[in-house]
């Protein structure tokens, strides 16, 4: 099916970054152009992985709103 390999490199003190959370962005498209992301998500969830879909437009809107300057009178 699919494979995913995550490698770590120790560049700081030993055990620096232990427990550090991370995320992976996955985009899958078949050679014929069919989107296979739903199949991938189902397989990951069956393995017990936490999968969250992100709406990029909503994330950008939240970021822009958070960066607004507030003036107090």
C-alpha positions as CSV (number, residue, x, y, z in Angstrom):
1,X,0.0,0.0,0.0
2,X,1.9,3.0,1.3
3,X,5.0,3.5,3.3
4,X,6.1,6.3,5.6
5,X,9.6,6.5,7.2
6,X,10.5,9.0,9.9
7,X,14.2,9.5,10.8
8,X,15.6,11.4,13.7
9,X,19.0,13.1,13.9
10,X,20.6,13.9,17.2
11,X,22.2,17.4,16.7
12,X,21.9,18.7,20.2
13,X,22.4,17.2,23.6
14,X,21.3,13.6,24.0
15,X,17.6,13.3,24.6
16,X,17.0,16.9,23.6
17,X,13.6,17.0,22.0
18,X,12.2,13.8,23.5
19,X,8.4,14.0,23.6
20,X,8.4,16.6,20.9
21,X,5.2,16.5,18.9
22,X,5.2,16.7,15.1
23,X,2.9,16.6,12.2
24,X,3.0,15.3,8.7
25,X,1.4,16.8,5.6
26,X,0.4,14.2,3.0
27,X,-0.9,14.7,-0.5
28,X,-1.7,11.7,-2.5
29,X,-2.8,11.6,-6.2
30,X,-2.9,8.5,-8.4
31,X,-1.2,8.5,-11.8
32,X,-4.6,8.8,-13.4
33,X,-5.4,11.9,-11.3
34,X,-7.8,10.2,-8.8
35,X,-7.5,11.5,-5.3
36,X,-6.5,8.7,-2.8
37,X,-6.3,10.7,0.4
38,X,-9.5,9.3,1.7
39,X,-8.2,5.7,1.4
40,X,-4.9,6.8,3.1
41,X,-6.8,8.4,6.0
42,X,-9.0,5.3,6.5
43,X,-5.9,3.0,6.6
44,X,-4.1,5.3,9.1
45,X,-7.2,5.4,11.4
46,X,-7.5,1.6,11.3
47,X,-3.9,1.5,12.6
48,X,-4.9,3.8,15.5
49,X,-3.2,6.9,14.2
50,X,-4.8,10.3,14.9
51,X,-5.7,12.0,11.6
52,X,-7.0,15.6,11.3
53,X,-8.0,17.2,8.1
54,X,-7.1,20.9,7.8
55,X,-8.8,23.5,5.8
56,X,-6.0,25.8,4.6
57,X,-8.3,28.7,3.9
58,X,-9.7,28.6,7.5
59,X,-6.2,28.4,8.9
60,X,-5.1,31.5,6.9
61,X,-8.2,33.4,8.1
62,X,-7.5,32.6,11.7
63,X,-3.8,33.6,11.3
64,X,-4.8,37.0,9.7
65,X,-7.4,37.7,12.4
66,X,-4.8,36.8,15.1
67,X,-2.3,39.2,13.6
68,X,-4.7,42.2,13.6
69,X,-3.5,45.2,15.5
70,X,-5.8,46.3,18.4
71,X,-5.9,49.9,19.5
72,X,-7.3,50.7,22.9
73,X,-8.8,54.1,23.6
